[in-house]
Amino acid sequence: MSLSDDGGYGGDRGPETGQTRTRLPDSGGDTYGSGRRSRAGVSSRNLVTAVSVVVLLIAAIAFANRSDTGNTDSASDSSPKSSTPQPTAPTGTKPVTGKNGDIATGFAKTEQGAQSAAANYVVALGSADMFNRTQRHKIITTVMAPPAVDTFQQTLDKAYSADFYKNVGLHVDGSTPAGMTFVSRTIPIGTKVKDFSGSQATVEVWCTGLLGMAGNGSTKPVTTSWFTITMKLAWTKSDWKALTHSQKNGPAPVSGDVPASGAKEIAGAVEGYGGFTYAR
């Protein structure tokens, strides 16, 4: 979750005309649709649509789980090129296997590798561990390039102040009140390469996040936010490391009508559902 969180989209409706005329080419009536379609025709069309959706889902699942035999994802690999880029489509490249603590490492020196690194690094930088000074310093040392560590660490040490801890429901030392579960998670929705030169990359990561305190009597309930993080990366010691990290609000979708869960259910979900290693 980020330190600063900031609405919505929808379609405009045209003026009402009082009467709508619909042309139905298949009907046996006049040109303004006085005839009616048979229920059998509508049912058949609905069945075809439903079957088509199922087929598409099966194809998508098969693509996501393909074995990709022969793809080594090594540092010498080049990113696949396409005349019609689809930034929201997964590449199918297998996740990295290396880790430094809980943070994935060993990304390929490709556009895919840079996107995977950025996605995993924003998760680490938005985790609840960032509210603990010792853990925060470990995360910063892992994800940031050496020249950026000291400056970024000093900036965040000032940002994670006693007032900030109090504002999110923690004690002034950053500890969690008894009987409460502190929640801070960043979840990448997608990534996009803005610039890539081989040894440097600029990647945008669109995210949603959770922040707040779950527990009986909490005055800081867990809320969601939407934001985009821009991360500049440099190829350092055979891996991608972050040079800079900035954030802006949105894009944010319209909120759904799902009722909010109780504090106990939210706390159970946070403790019971682990995170992921992200791969572009």
PEWOZI-V650443 format. One record per pair of residues at least 12 apart in sequence whose C-alpha atoms are under 8 Angstrom apart, sorted by sequence separation. I is the first residue (numbers start at 0). J is the second residue. D is the distance in Angstrom with one decimal. If there is no record, write none. Layout:
i=[I/I]
j=[J/J]
d=[D/D]
This chain:
i=[20/104/139/161/169/190/191/209/210/230/231/103/139/190/191/209/210/230/231/124/190/209/230/123/124/189/190/208/209/229/230/103/136/188/189/207/208/228/229/102/187/188/189/207/208/228/229/102/187/188/207/228/187/188/206/207/227/228/72/186/187/205/206/226/227/72/90/102/185/186/205/206/226/227/70/120/185/186/205/206/226/227/185/204/205/225/226/227/67/132/184/185/203/204/225/226/67/183/184/203/204/225/226/63/65/67/183/184/203/204/225/64/182/183/202/203/224/63/182/183/201/202/62/130/181/182/201/202/181/182/201/202/76/77/78/181/182/200/201/74/75/76/77/78/180/181/199/200/74/75/76/78/179/180/199/200/73/74/130/179/180/199/72/73/74/179/198/199/178/179/198/178/179/102/182/99/131/220/130/131/167/168/167/168/205/167/205/215/214/215/168/213/214/168/213/168/167/213/214/213/127/127/127/126/127/125/126/125/126/125/122/122/121/122/122/121/118/118/114/114/114/110/121/110/117/117/118/180/113/117/182/109/114/108/113/144/190/108/110/144/147/147/144/146/147/143/144/142/143/144/142/143/87/87/86/86/121/117/117/113/0/1/116/0/1/116/117/0/0/108/113/112/108/108/107/108/105/106/105/106/104/105/2/119/119/118/118/115/116/115/114/115/114/112/111/112/111/103/94/0/94/95/0/1/94/0/93/92/92/91/90/89/1/0/0/0/5/4/5/4/4/5/6/7/8/4/6/7/8/9/6/7/8/6/7/6/7]
j=[32/116/151/173/181/202/203/221/222/242/243/116/152/203/204/222/223/243/244/138/204/223/244/138/139/204/205/223/224/244/245/119/152/204/205/223/224/244/245/119/204/205/206/224/225/245/246/120/205/206/225/246/206/207/225/226/246/247/92/206/207/225/226/246/247/93/111/123/206/207/226/227/247/248/92/142/207/208/227/228/248/249/208/227/228/248/249/250/91/156/208/209/227/228/249/250/92/208/209/228/229/250/251/89/91/93/209/210/229/230/251/91/209/210/229/230/251/91/210/211/229/230/91/159/210/211/230/231/211/212/231/232/107/108/109/212/213/231/232/106/107/108/109/110/212/213/231/232/107/108/109/111/212/213/232/233/107/108/164/213/214/233/107/108/109/214/233/234/214/215/234/215/217/141/221/141/173/262/173/174/210/211/211/212/249/212/250/262/262/263/217/262/263/218/263/219/219/265/266/266/181/182/183/183/184/183/184/184/185/185/184/185/185/186/187/187/187/190/190/191/192/192/204/195/202/203/204/266/200/204/269/197/202/197/202/233/279/198/200/235/241/242/240/242/243/240/241/240/241/242/241/242/189/190/190/191/228/230/232/232/122/124/239/124/125/240/241/125/126/234/239/239/237/238/238/239/237/238/238/239/238/239/158/276/277/277/278/277/278/278/278/279/279/278/278/279/279/276/276/183/277/278/184/185/278/185/278/278/279/279/279/279/208/208/209/210/224/224/225/225/226/248/249/250/251/248/250/251/252/253/251/252/253/252/253/253/254]
d=[7.6/7.5/7.6/7.4/7.9/6.8/5.2/6.3/5.6/7.4/5.2/7.7/6.7/5.6/6.6/5.7/6.7/5.7/6.8/7.1/4.5/4.8/4.7/6.8/7.7/5.9/6.3/5.4/6.7/5.9/6.6/6.7/6.7/7.4/5.4/6.9/5.2/6.9/5.3/7.1/6.4/5.4/7.3/5.6/6.4/5.6/6.1/7.5/5.9/5.2/4.4/4.4/4.3/7.0/5.8/6.3/5.7/6.6/7.2/5.5/6.5/7.8/5.5/6.9/5.4/7.7/7.8/6.9/6.6/5.4/6.1/5.8/5.7/6.2/7.8/6.1/6.1/5.9/4.4/7.5/4.2/6.2/4.4/5.5/6.5/6.3/4.3/7.4/7.3/7.5/5.5/6.6/6.6/5.2/5.0/6.4/7.3/7.4/5.1/5.6/6.4/6.4/7.4/7.5/7.3/7.9/5.4/6.8/4.4/7.9/5.3/7.6/6.6/4.5/5.8/6.3/7.7/5.9/5.3/6.8/7.0/5.4/7.3/6.9/7.9/5.4/5.8/6.4/6.2/6.0/4.4/7.8/7.5/8.0/5.6/4.7/7.2/5.8/6.1/7.7/7.7/7.4/5.8/5.9/5.8/6.3/7.4/5.1/4.6/6.8/6.8/6.4/6.5/5.1/5.6/6.5/5.7/4.7/7.9/5.7/6.3/4.5/6.2/7.6/7.1/4.7/5.8/6.1/6.5/7.4/4.9/7.8/7.7/7.8/6.9/7.2/6.3/7.7/6.0/7.8/7.8/7.2/6.0/6.3/8.0/7.3/7.8/6.5/5.0/7.6/7.8/4.8/6.2/7.3/6.9/5.8/6.3/6.5/7.1/5.6/7.3/6.5/4.8/5.3/6.9/6.6/5.1/5.7/6.7/5.2/7.0/5.1/7.0/6.5/7.4/7.8/6.1/7.1/6.1/7.1/6.9/7.1/7.9/6.9/6.7/8.0/6.4/5.9/6.7/7.1/7.1/7.1/6.2/7.1/7.3/7.2/7.7/7.6/7.7/6.9/7.9/5.7/4.8/7.8/7.5/5.1/5.4/5.5/4.4/5.7/6.0/6.1/6.4/7.7/7.3/6.3/7.6/6.6/7.9/7.3/7.8/7.9/6.5/7.4/5.7/7.8/7.8/3.8/6.2/7.3/6.5/7.8/8.0/7.3/7.2/7.5/7.2/5.8/5.5/6.6/7.1/7.8/7.8/6.6/5.8/6.3/7.8/5.9/8.0/4.7/7.7/5.1/6.0/7.8/7.8/7.2/5.5/6.7/6.9/5.4/6.7/7.6/5.2/7.8/5.0/4.8/6.8/7.0/6.8/7.4/5.9/5.9/7.9/5.3/6.4/6.5/7.3/6.4/8.0/7.6/7.4/5.7/7.6/8.0/7.7/6.6/7.9/5.6/6.2/7.7/5.8/5.1/6.0/7.3/4.8/7.4/7.9]
